[in-house]
Amino acid sequence: MSLKFSGLLVLGSLLLSSALGSIINVTSAAESPTKLNSTTSANVTVDNTIFKLPSEIDEDELLHETGLFMQSLMNLDVDPCENFYEFACGNWRTSERVPSSGRKDSMLRVIQSEINDLIVAFLKNNTKEGKSAEGKAKIFYASCVTGGKDINVGLKTMLDNEKENFGKLKLTGKNDWIPVNFMSPYTVFPLLPLSVNYSTFSRQFEISINRPIAALKSFYNTSQAEELLQKMGQVVSEFKTMLEFEKNLTSKVPTKDFAERMPLQDFLVQHQKDPIDWNLIFKTAFGDNTQREWYVNNQISNFTDLERFLRKSPTENLRNYVKWRTLVKFYKIWKTELPNDEKREQVCRQHTESYFTYGILPWFIEYLYDAERREDSLLIAQTILQGFLNMTENYGWLDEDTKSEIASKLQAMDIMVGYKDDMRHRQMGDQIYNDLEINGDWFKNLLTLEANHARIRLHSVHKTVVPPILSPFSVNAFYADYINTAFVTMGISQMPLYHTRFPASLKYGGLGMLIGHEMAHALDSNGYHVNYEGKPYNWSSSSLRHFQQKIRCLENQYNKFIYHGIQTNGSATMPDNIADNAGTRLAHHSYMDLYGRNEGLEKPLPGLEFTNNELFFIKMAQTWCSGRDDSYKLLHMKTDAHAYAEFRVLGPLRNMPEFSETFQCKLGSQMNPLKKCVVW
């Protein structure tokens, strides 16, 4: 099974978005930001929006500011029964309570932008202390911002390092290609590619043996290659020799139709007649820590021609090929990841977040994600999951065997909210980065960190861990089917999406709806046939027939959403359409069962004359507010796996009688059509 996960958003770069209302004040003079108390809140102005509310604001003022913010987004001239998205979000692009830079963007991306800026401000608070993980992260960030601009320095650093690595090899004239293949400390093993990858089948890291690829040929056809070769000057002919070497290398390897997978001890027996010394291969790659129970996945059907070619190739050719492959790897980072000064701070932030996640986490947790927020978010998630289980148990169209399978999956679903307890402690980060020497030289720092990353990966074989999928600072939640786990990042539980002092209607309408969305992916049109262990299972024919009928109903409904002549692809967006509809219903049912029946008619936000029951739906809609222009919308509708924001509101609410009852929409109105589609 391929590794899959389902997330709420596509934010440009996967790995990263976070929802954090900038609820603290960061100044360049302070080493770390300090929390503001309620007395500071009097200075909050319209320009200093709700995205920047102080963390210890008085509850009455919080509700007052929240009401003003929500009302500022609404177009009250629109009938909510005709277009609820326009009713809830129609003034997003003109609201003075939305940062001016975000009025042409979406709610969640604006929150992400606020978080990104906050992390940049934290990293720019320079420190001379370079022994702690936090200090090393700041030094690395500074080296990224100020250094790395002279590519010639990077080339010299890289080539000097290559000479040092090659000089350490003990070559005997026999099987010299093996130590040369593994000479790179950055897991660039291009002669016989060997990698450590996470297996969704075993839920462990396993060894993969892959065929060599034509990486230099692909690079040669780019503008970056021309720039690099101009800088390298006299060795252009060497590169072209390596192109021919690569052509021969990649032609020597026939592949299997299906990869073989077996424990290392069985692999060694199965391949004992191969011309390759596999014991030497694994010892060179993994040292004396190699374990015979490790699993190996092999894609190559015959090694004879490859081994002969490598054995007869001059050592200098072998070395140069590894050198060029390593050089290209880093050159792409130098050129692509640091494009220009305008974007440099944010790109360097991304670098620092990636390399020093555990160095930044304690600060983030301390100031932006306290224990109360974590516990409350977890409680919301748990109640929604229990509601999901109850809902499926009451569906008459599911037979008992299928219900049992679904119940097993939902009961076994893990919920990971925010962080593991040890992430709070700076000592953990200090220990993780203890051996790293970070200084002002970005090129050297990058080599150090890439080598460290490679070392950790090589030491991960046979370990059962959850590989990082999204940044913990991202404004997102996601579901990973292969481990049946719903993740709620720290970033998403932030203002103005969430606050611990919000009424339940806002908590469940915003954060709860998003969490329900991710849980629903467990039973969407892709995930329904995967059991609690991440393995395929079959539904009964009758249950499957009803399920497919419900999906077709929803697909036909979404196909009718048209914007400027472009039709929503109800089939391509189906998994997330199911999740959007189910997530909203799950959150609403949980809210009503726990709070709505008692508090639903109360009006909790001063100055905003809507009941809790109405605010649930307004909050749900405003979570998807967006000010994107037409060209973006049309591109999104053609290419994205999610329906456009407007339809992520209209679709689910049109299918909910509870919405129409709350806003008293007549049957047959736009928001209360005669035909409704419900999957879950």
N, C-alpha and C positions, 0 to 999 in steps of 0.2 A: 504494500500500500504506500502511495506517495505521501510525503509529509504535507499535511494540510492544516490550516487553521482559518477560522472565520473571524474577521474583525469588523468594527462598526464603520470604519472610514478608510478611504484612501487619501493620505495626506501628502502626496507627492513623494516622500521617501518613507518607505516601510521601516520600520523601526521607529517612526517616531512622532508621537504627538502626545501632548499631555494637557490635561485640563486643570489648570490651577488658576484660580482667581488670585491675582497678585495681592495677597491679603497682608503683606508686610511691606515695610518701606526699606529699600536698600539704598544706601549712599556709598559713594566711592571712598569715603573716608573711613568707613567701618570695616573691620576685619570680617565680621559676620553681621547679617542683618539683625535688627532687634525688633521684637514684637511691639506693636503700638497698643496702648490701652484706649479705653473708651473716650478719654478726654481728647485724644488726638483726632477723633472722628469729626469733631466740629469743623475741622479745616477741609473736610472733603468737599470738593466742588463738582460741578457737572463735568468738567474736563477730567477730573480725577474719578473715573467711573467706578461702578460697582465691581469691576474687574480688579480694582485696587483697594477694596475695603480693608480696614484694619482687622486683624484676626480676633481681637477681643472686643469687638463692637458690642454695645448694649443691644439686647435682643429686640427691644422696641424699635430702636433705630435701624437695626438690620431689616426688620419686617417693613418699615417705612421705606427704606432705600430700595428694597426688593420690589415693593409695589410700584414705586416710581419708575424703576427700570423696566419692569414687565409692561406697564402701561405705555411707556414711551415707544415700545416696539409695535404696538397694536394699531390697526386701522379700524377704529370703532364705527366708521361709516359703512363698513361692509357687513352684510348679513352673515353671521356665523354659520347659518344653515345652507348658504350658497357656496362659500369658499372659506373654509376655516383657516387655511394657511395664510391667506391674505388678511383675514381678521386678526390672527395672532402675530403675524410677522410683517405686515404691510409697510410699517414705518421703520424697519431695520436700517435702511440706507440713509435715513435722514435723522435718526435718533442721536441727540447730543450725548446720550449716556452710553453710546457705543464709541470706542476709540475711532478717531477719524480714519486711521489707517486700516481699520477692520470693517468699515461699512460696505466695502465691496467684496467682503469675504464671508465666511460662515461663523456661526457662534463658536463651535468647537475649535476652529482654527484660530480664532482670535484669542481664546483662552490659551491655546498652545503657544501662540506668539508671545503672550504675556509671560508664560513660564520660561520660554527660551530666553527672553530678555532678562528675566530675573536670575537665571543661571549664569548668563554672561556677566551680569553685575557682580555676582558672587565670585566668579573665577577671576575677574579683574581686580578684586581686592587683594593686591599682591602680598606675598609673604616671603620672608627670607628663610623661613623654616622649611627645609626640604626633606625631612626624615619621615613625616607623617604622610599617609595616603592623600589627605586633603592638600597638604603642601605640595606634594609631587604633582597632583592634578593641576594646581594653579601654575606651577612652574612650566609644566608641559603646555598648558594653554598659552602662556605668555610666549613661549618659544615658537608656537605655531603662528601666533598673530604677527610677531616681529621678524621671524626667520623664515627660512624655506623659500625665499624669493630668488635666490641665485642658484639656478639648476646646476650650474657647473660645480658648485660646492657639493651638491648632492651626488653628482656623478663621481666626483673624486672620493667622497666618503664611501659610496657603495663599492667602487672598484678596489679601494684600499682594504675594505672589509673582506671582499672576495679573495684577495691575495692572501690575507691572514687565514681565512678558512681553508683555502686550498693547501697552504703550507703546513697545516696540521695533519693532513692525511698521511697515512702510512701505506704507500703504494708498493706492491711487490711484483707487478707485472702480470699477475694472474687475477682475473676477476676485478681488475681495477675500476671497471665501470660501476661496480656496486658502491664503493665508498664515494666515488665522484657523484653518483646519483643522489646520495644522501648528505652531501657536503653543505647544502644550504640549511641554515638554522631556521628558515622561514617556511618549512614544509613545501618547498618547490622541488619536487622529485620528478623531473620531466622525462627521464630516460625509461623508467618503469614506474609510472605514477602509482603511488600508494598514499591513501588518505584515511583519516579516521572520521566516520560520519555517524550521526544518530540514526538508529534503526527504529522505525515506528512499529516494526513487528516485535522485536525483543524489548523495546524501550531502553536500549542500552547503546553505547557507542561501540561500533564494530569497525573492522579493518576492511577497506575496499581496495582491490587491485584493478586498475583501469587501463585502458589502452592509451598510448601517447596521443596527444592532440596537436593540431597545427596552429599553435598559439602565435608563433612569430609571423606566419603567413597572414593571419587575421589582423595582427597589429600593423603589418607592413602596408596595408591598404588604408591606413588612417593618417590624418594630418599630424598626429602626435609622432608617428614614426619618422616623418620627414624632419620634424624639429629635432628629434633625438639624434638622428643620423648626422644632421648638420653639426650638432654640438660634438659628436664623437669624432667627426672629421676623418682621420686617417684609417679608422677601423671599419669604414663602410663595407669594404670588401670582405671583412670577417663576418659581418652580419649576413651578407649575401651567401657566403659559404655555409652559414648556419641554416639559412633557408633551404638550401639543397640537402643539408644533413637532416633537417626536420622532415622533408619530403620523403627521404628514404626511410627514416625512422618510423613514420606513421604508416608506411606501406607494408611493414613487416608483421603486422599484428591482426590475425583473424579473431573475431569476437564470437561469443556464444549468443544463441538466441535468447537464452535465459541465464542469468548469473547463477553460479553454483554457490551455495552457502553451507558452511560446515565449520565445526570447531577446528582450531589450528592443528591439533594433533591428527585429525582425520585428513586435513588438507596436506600435511606433510607426507602422509602415507599415500594418498591419492596421487600426489605429484612427485613421488620419489624418483621417477625415471626422467623427469624434466631435466634439460641441460642446465637449468638454473639452480644454484646452491641456495635453497630456500631458508635453510637454517642461518646462513650468513646474512641473507636479506633481512630477516626479522631481528636478528641480533644487532645488525648495523642500525636499523631504524629505531628499535625499542630498547636496546641494551640487554642487560641481564634480567630485566623485569618481565620479560616475555612469559606469558602464561599459556599453557597448552589448551586451556578451555576457552580462550578467546575465539570469537567467531570471525571467519574470513569470508568475504564476498568477492568472487573472482569473475571477471567478464571476458577474460582472454581464453580462447580455446586451444591455442598452440603457441609455445614460447620458443620453438626451435630457431626460426628465422630471426627473431628479435635478439636472442642471445648471441647468435653468430655475428650479427651486425654489430652489436655493442662490443663484443669481445675483440673484433678485428678493427674497430675504429680507433684511430690515434687518441691517446689520452687528452691531447690538447683540444681536439674536436669535442670530446665529451665535456671537458671542463668549460669550453667556450659556450657550449649550448646551455649548460646550467647557468652560466654567468649571464647570458643574454635573457634567458627566461626570468631570472631574478631581477635583472635590471628593468625589464619591461613591466614587471609587477609593480615595482616601486615608482617607476616613471609615470604610470597611470595615476597613482595616488598623488604624486607631486603636481601633476598638471590638472587632473580632473577635480580633485578634492580641495584644491586651493585656487579657485578660478581668478579672483581679483580682490582688491582691497575692500570693495563695497560689501561683498558677502563674506569677507574673511572671518569676522568675529563669529558669525553663526556657523560657518563650516568648522572652525576650530572648536566651537562648543560641541558640535556633533562628534568630532574626533575625541574630545576629552570625555564626553559622556560614554562613548564606546569603550575607550581604553581604561577609564577610571570610574566605572559605574559604582563600585563598592567604596570608592574614595569620596564620592559626592553624596551617596545615599544617607549617611548619618545626619549631615546638615539638612538635607531635604526633609527627612523624617522629623527632625527636631523642630523645624520652623513651619512646615507646611502639611504635616500629616501626623497629628498626634494620635494617641491611643484611642481617644473617644471617637474620632473620625473613623478609624479603622474598625472599631467594634460596631459602630452604627451601620457602616457600609456592609459589614458581614451579616448583620442581622437582617437588613433589607434583602440581601442575596439569599439568605437561608429561607426567609418567608416566601419568596418568589419561587424557589425550587420546590418547597413543600406544596405550594399552590399548583405548580405544574404537575406534580405527581397526583394530587387529588383530581385535577382536571382530566387527566388521561384515564384515570380509573373509572370515571363516570361516563366515558364515551361508549355508547351502545354499538357503534359501528366497528369497534375493535373486538375481536374474539379474545377469549381468556388467555390463550397461549401468547398472543402478541402483546396483550396487556402485561403479562408477566415479564416478557423480555424488556418492554419499555420501562416497567417499574424497576427492574434490576439495574438498568442503565442510569435512570434518574437517581435512584438511591445510592448508587456508587459514584455519582458525579462529585468530583472534588471542587471546592471553591477556594481559590487563592486570592486573597484581598490584600493589596498593598505590598507587604514584605514579610519575610520570615524574621523571627525575633532577633536572630543574631546579626541581621543587617543593621540594626540600630546602633551597634557598638563600633566606635572608631577603631578599637583594638583589632577587630576582624579585618578591616580594610588595611590597617597598618601592617598586619601580618601577611596579607595577600601580596602587597607591593613592596615588602621589606627588602627584597634582593635587587630591586630596580634602581639604577642610577639615572636620575633625570636631571638634566642641566639646561642651559640656554640654547643648545644646538638642536634644532628641530629635526634635522636629518638623522642625527645619531639617536635622538629620542625615538624616532619612528622605527629605526632598526631594532632598538632595544625592546620596544613594546610588541612589535610583530614577532620577534623571536620568542618573547615570553608567551604570547598568545599561542604560537605553534607548539611550544613546549607543553603548555597546559593541555592542548588538544591531544598530543601524542600520549599523555599520561592519563587520558580519559577512557581508554579502551576498557570495556567490560563494566563500566560504571553506569549505574542507573541514576541519571539526573535529568532534569528538564532543561533542555537547551534554551538560551534566551531567544525569545521570538520578537517581543517589542520592548522598547525602552521602558523602565519603570516610571519614567517621568512623562510618559505619553498620555495624551487625552484619548484614551481608548479602553475598551474591554474586548476580550476575544475568547473564543472557544477552540480548544485543540482536540480534535476528534480522536487522535491516536492515543491520548492519555485521558480522555473523557474528563477534561478539566476546564472550568470557566475561570478566567483571570480578570480581575478588576484592578487596574493600575492605580497608583497613587495619584497620578495627575487628573484622573477623571472625577475624583471625589472633591472637587474644589468649586469655588465661586466663579461665576454666578450660577453654575449648574447645580451646586449642592452646598449646603451648610448644615451642621449638626442641629442648629436652632430653627431650621425651616419647619413649617408644618408638614405633616405626613403627605399631604396632597402634592406638594412640590418635590419632596424626596422621591416618591414613587413615580410621579409623572416625568421626572428627569432621569436621575440616576437609576431608579428602579426599572424604568422602561428600557434603558440601555442594557442593563444586566439581564433582563428577561429576553431581550433580543439575542444575546449571546447563548444563553441556555437553550433557546429554541433551535439553535443550529444543530443541537444534538439530534433533532428529529425533523430536519429540513429535507429537501429533495435529494441531498447528497448524503446526509448523516443518518437517515432513518434506518438503513440496513447495516449499520456498524454497531456492534454490541458494546458493553461496558468495558471490554478489554481492548477495544479498537479493532476487533476482527469482524469480518462479515457474518451476518446471519439473515435468515429468510423469514419474512412475514408470511402469514397464511394468505392464501389466494383471495379470500373475501376481504380481509383487512386491507390488503394491498390495492385491491380494486377500488374500494371506497376512498383510500388515500389518494390515488391517482385522479379520481374524479374531482376531489376537492382541489387538487393542484391545478387541474385544467380550468376549473371555475376561476381561480385566482389569476391564472395566466391570461385568460380571455379578458378579465377585468382590467389588468394592467396594460394590455395591448391597446386599450382604448384611450390611454393617457397620451395626448399628442401636444407637442409644443412647436410652434412655427413649422408645422408639417412633418416634424420628426416624431416617429412613434416609439414609445417605450418598448423595449424587447422583453416581453413578459417571461419568456423562456430563459434568457440569459441572466435575468435578475431574480429568477424564482427563489433560489435559496434565501436571499436576503429579503425578498418580499414576504416569504413565510415567516422569517424571523421578525420582521417589522410588525406584522399583524399579530403574531403570537406574543411577542414581547410586550406590546401595548396592552393586550388583553390580560396577560399574566400579571403585569404590574397593577392594572386596574382592579382585578379580582382580589389581589392581596391587599391593596389599599382599602377597598370596600369592606372586606371581611374583618380587617383589623381596626379601621378607623372611620371609614366613610359613613357607616350606618349611624354612628354617634356624632361625628363632627362635620359631616358632609355639608350641612346647610349653614355652618358658621362662615363668617367673612374675616379671615385672619390678617389680611394686608390692609392697613389703614389707607384710605383714599382710593382703594381699588374695589369696586362694588361687585366682586364675584365671590361665590361660595367656594368652599374647598372642593366640592365635586366638580365645579366648573374649572377651577384652577388646575386640577389634575390634567385636564385636556389642553388647557392653554400652555402649561409647562411642557407637556409632551411636544406640542407643535413648535414652541419657541426653541426647543433644543435643536431643531433643524433649520432655524432661521438662516437665511443666506442672502447676500446682496450681489451675487455673481452676475456678470453680464451675459447677454444672449449667446455670445460665441462660446463661452465656457459651458453654459447649460447644454447647448447642442452637442458639443464634443463629449460631454459627460454622458449624455443619453445614447451616444453611438458606441462608447467604449467602456463604460464603467459597469462593474458587476452589481452596483446598487442602483435602484431607481433614483431619480433626481429628488432633491430635498423636498420640494413641494409635494411630490407624489408619495414620499415616505410619510407624509402627514395625511393627505387626502385618502390614500388607499386604506390604511388601517381604520381610520375613523368612520369611513363610509360603511364599513363592515361591522360596526359595533352599535347594536340597538341601545346600549347604555349611553353612548354619546348623544344619540338623537333624543333620548329621553331627558338627558340633563339639559340640553339646549332647546328642547321642545321643537325639534325640526319635524315638519310635516312629512308623512310618507310620500315619496315621490320627489322631494326636494333634492338638490344636488348632493347634500351630505347624508341623505336618508333614502337611497335608492330602494326599489322594490326587491331587487335580488342582492343578497349578501353572500359573501364567500368566507367560510371559516375552515381553516385546516386544523389549527389547535386553538 
